[in-house]
Amino acid sequence: MREQKPPLFDKGNLWCPGCPLGLVWKKIVDVTGPNAIGSIGSSCSGMSAVLHPSPLNIPTIHIGMPGPAAAMTGISVALEILREKGKRPKDEKITVFTVAGDGGTADIGMAALSGAAERNDDGIYICFDNEAYMNTGIQRSSLTPRYSWTTTTLSGKSQFKKNLAMIMAAHRIPYVATATAGYVKDFTGKLKKARDMGPGFKFIHLLGPCPIGWRFPMEMTMEINRLAVETGIWPLYEVEDGVLRVTMEIKERRHVREYLRPQKRFSHLDERTMDNIDRMIEESPLPAFSCKINP
């Protein structure tokens, strides 16, 4: 009898109930396939690599927060050197990718990320953004939105969230996209596009609602995902070779309070503040809850 190979993403993981990372990882390995190598930064997303046995049946490197982009560069360069030396087929296609959290991407790992992008090193970098250091205790990051409660911003964060996708687009890399697990076809389509492009740095900024840190019922995860898009908080778009294209038009935008109210991290916001946030979204063609909120 022929031995059946295990699935690329197997059962068993350490993620919290309601966490979208199981779905996200399933789609990542479905798209990248077996000919892939992952550099996984320490984060909630990195829990797939530290568990033994891991649910991931592809080669991965688990690395500290500063280094996932550098590791991706090292893997890509090593493969290219092996091809040049004739030790690997020249026409071989191996997808090299990174999955890392918002803190390890926009804070601790920003130097390596920016360097890899500036050099246009080959690989797909996926930032799983749950808008705080969730794996270490819900501390704020530079991708935590303004007003959000965290364990280090008890009365709400006063600073704006970085518009990370646009920062990466400013590096003039071949491809930048935003995505969310709430719109799976949009995410997988962008991942496939990045996979099928030629060599170069590709970046996907993926919103990942966290029931524990955002303080909403775990059964609402997918609804919160979709509300982020439908209220305009998280526009879905891509920037390909410098050309921006919105990938999901919202015909009738919902008021932002529908997104904010279920999350107890925003329970201190009054109606006036939420109306001001909503007006900012209405006035901006590509809003970032990061910029221009003036209550």
C-alpha positions in Angstrom: 0.0 0.0 0.0 1.3 3.4 -0.9 2.1 5.6 2.1 -0.1 8.6 2.2 1.8 11.9 2.7 0.6 14.1 5.6 -1.2 17.4 4.6 1.0 20.5 4.3 -1.0 21.9 7.2 -1.9 19.2 9.7 -4.2 19.1 12.7 -3.2 20.4 16.1 -2.0 23.9 17.0 -1.6 26.2 19.9 -3.7 29.1 18.8 -6.5 30.5 20.9 -10.2 29.8 20.2 -11.4 32.2 17.6 -8.0 33.1 16.3 -8.0 33.3 12.4 -4.4 32.0 12.1 -5.4 28.4 11.5 -7.3 29.6 8.4 -4.5 31.9 7.4 -1.8 29.3 7.6 -4.0 26.7 5.7 -4.4 29.2 2.8 -0.7 30.1 2.8 0.5 26.5 2.4 -2.3 25.8 0.0 -0.9 28.5 -2.3 2.8 28.1 -1.7 2.6 24.3 -2.0 5.3 21.9 -1.0 8.1 23.7 -2.8 8.3 26.5 -0.2 10.5 27.6 2.7 9.2 29.8 5.4 10.9 32.2 7.8 8.7 32.6 10.8 9.2 35.4 13.3 8.4 35.0 17.0 4.8 36.0 17.3 1.4 34.5 17.5 1.8 33.3 13.9 5.1 31.7 15.0 3.3 29.3 17.3 2.9 27.0 14.2 6.7 26.5 14.2 7.5 26.1 17.9 5.0 23.3 18.5 6.4 19.8 18.2 5.3 18.1 16.1 4.5 21.2 14.1 1.3 21.3 12.0 3.4 22.7 9.2 4.9 20.0 6.9 7.1 22.3 4.9 10.7 23.5 5.8 10.5 26.5 8.2 12.9 28.5 10.3 11.7 30.0 13.5 13.6 33.2 14.3 13.5 36.0 16.8 11.5 39.2 16.2 14.3 41.3 14.6 15.3 38.7 12.0 12.5 37.2 9.8 13.1 39.5 6.8 16.9 38.9 7.1 16.3 35.2 7.2 14.2 35.3 4.1 16.9 37.2 2.4 19.5 34.6 3.5 17.3 31.7 2.2 16.7 33.3 -1.2 20.4 34.2 -1.7 21.6 30.7 -0.6 19.2 29.1 -3.1 20.5 31.4 -5.9 24.1 30.6 -5.0 23.4 26.8 -5.1 21.8 27.2 -8.5 24.8 29.2 -9.8 27.1 26.4 -8.6 25.0 23.8 -10.3 23.9 22.2 -7.0 20.3 22.9 -7.6 18.3 23.0 -10.9 18.4 26.5 -12.5 14.7 26.3 -13.4 13.7 25.3 -9.9 10.9 27.3 -8.4 10.9 27.5 -4.6 8.6 30.1 -2.9 10.4 31.7 0.0 8.2 33.6 2.4 8.0 35.1 5.8 5.1 35.3 8.3 5.6 37.7 11.2 3.6 39.8 13.6 3.0 43.6 13.7 5.5 44.2 16.5 8.2 42.1 14.8 7.5 43.8 11.5 6.8 47.4 12.1 8.9 47.9 15.3 11.6 45.4 16.2 12.2 44.1 12.7 11.6 47.3 10.7 15.3 47.8 9.9 15.7 44.4 8.4 12.4 44.7 6.6 13.2 48.0 5.1 16.7 46.8 4.1 15.3 43.7 2.3 12.7 45.8 0.5 15.2 48.5 -0.5 17.4 45.8 -2.0 14.4 44.2 -3.6 15.4 40.8 -2.2 13.3 37.9 -3.3 10.4 36.6 -1.2 6.9 37.2 0.1 6.6 38.9 3.4 3.3 38.5 5.2 2.6 40.7 8.2 -0.1 39.2 10.4 -1.3 42.3 12.1 -3.3 41.8 15.3 -2.5 45.3 16.3 -0.5 44.6 19.5 2.1 42.3 21.0 -0.5 39.7 21.7 1.8 36.8 22.3 3.6 38.5 25.2 0.7 40.2 27.0 -1.2 42.6 24.7 1.3 45.4 24.8 0.9 48.3 22.3 2.9 48.3 19.0 3.2 51.0 16.4 0.4 49.2 14.5 -2.0 49.5 17.4 -4.6 52.0 16.4 -5.2 55.2 18.1 -7.6 55.1 21.1 -7.1 51.3 21.6 -6.8 49.8 25.0 -3.8 47.6 25.6 -2.1 46.5 28.8 0.4 49.4 28.3 -2.2 52.0 27.1 -4.9 51.5 29.8 -6.7 54.8 28.9 -6.3 54.3 25.1 -3.3 54.7 22.8 -2.7 58.4 22.0 -0.5 57.9 18.9 -1.6 57.1 15.4 -1.1 53.7 13.7 1.6 53.5 11.1 0.3 53.2 7.5 2.6 50.3 6.9 1.4 49.2 3.5 2.1 52.7 2.1 5.5 52.8 3.8 6.3 49.6 2.0 4.9 50.9 -1.3 7.3 53.9 -0.9 10.1 51.4 -1.2 9.0 50.9 -4.8 8.9 47.1 -4.5 7.0 45.1 -7.1 4.0 44.3 -5.0 2.2 45.5 -1.9 -1.3 44.5 -0.8 -3.7 44.6 2.2 -5.8 41.6 3.1 -7.9 40.0 5.8 -9.0 36.5 6.6 -12.6 37.7 6.3 -12.3 37.8 2.5 -10.4 34.7 1.8 -10.6 34.8 -2.0 -9.1 38.3 -2.0 -6.3 37.1 0.2 -5.5 34.0 -1.7 -5.7 35.8 -5.0 -3.1 38.3 -3.8 -0.9 35.6 -2.4 -1.0 33.7 -5.8 -0.2 36.9 -7.6 2.9 37.4 -5.4 3.9 33.8 -5.8 3.7 33.9 -9.6 5.7 37.2 -10.0 9.3 37.2 -10.9 12.1 37.7 -8.3 11.6 40.6 -6.0 10.2 41.7 -2.6 6.5 41.3 -2.2 4.6 42.5 0.9 1.1 41.6 2.2 -0.4 43.4 5.2 -3.0 41.0 6.7 -5.3 42.2 9.4 -5.9 39.5 12.1 -8.6 40.3 14.7 -7.7 38.8 18.1 -10.6 37.9 20.4 -8.4 38.0 23.5 -6.6 41.3 22.8 -9.5 43.1 21.1 -11.9 41.8 23.7 -14.8 40.6 21.5 -16.6 37.2 21.6 -14.6 34.5 19.8 -17.5 33.6 17.6 -17.4 37.1 16.0 -13.9 36.8 14.5 -15.0 36.6 10.9 -17.7 39.2 11.4 -15.1 41.6 12.8 -12.8 40.8 9.9 -15.5 41.8 7.4 -16.7 44.8 9.3 -13.1 46.2 9.2 -13.5 46.3 5.4 -17.2 47.2 5.2 -16.8 50.2 7.5 -13.7 51.5 5.6 -11.3 51.0 8.5 -9.3 48.4 6.5 -9.5 49.1 2.7 -8.5 46.2 0.5 -6.1 47.3 -2.2 -2.9 46.4 -4.0 0.0 48.4 -5.4 1.6 46.6 -8.3 4.7 48.3 -9.8 3.6 51.6 -8.4 0.0 51.4 -9.6 -2.7 51.4 -6.9 -5.9 49.4 -7.4 -8.7 48.9 -4.9 -9.6 45.2 -4.9 -12.9 45.5 -3.1 -15.3 48.4 -3.6 -17.8 48.9 -0.7 -21.0 50.3 -2.3 -22.8 51.1 1.0 -20.2 51.7 3.7 -21.4 50.9 7.3 -20.8 53.3 10.2 -17.6 52.7 12.0 -19.4 52.2 15.3 -20.5 48.8 14.1 -16.8 47.8 14.0 -15.8 49.5 17.2 -18.7 48.7 19.5 -18.2 44.9 19.8 -14.6 45.4 20.8 -14.1 46.3 24.4 -10.7 47.7 23.7 -12.7 50.7 22.3 -15.4 50.7 25.0 -14.3 54.1 26.3 -15.1 55.9 23.0 -18.1 58.2 23.0 -20.4 58.8 20.1 -18.7 62.1 19.1 -15.3 60.4 18.8 -16.8 57.6 16.7 -18.6 60.1 14.5 -15.3 61.9 13.9 -13.5 58.7 13.0 -16.4 57.9 10.6 -16.1 61.3 9.0 -12.4 60.8 8.5 -13.1 57.6 6.7 -15.8 59.2 4.6 -13.4 62.0 3.5 -10.4 59.8 2.7 -10.2 57.7 -0.4 -7.8 55.2 1.3 -8.2 55.7 5.0 -5.8 54.5 7.6 -7.2 54.6 11.2 -3.7 55.8 11.7 -3.9 59.3 10.2 -6.0 62.4 10.4 -8.3 61.5 13.4 -8.9 64.8 15.2 -11.7 64.4 17.7 
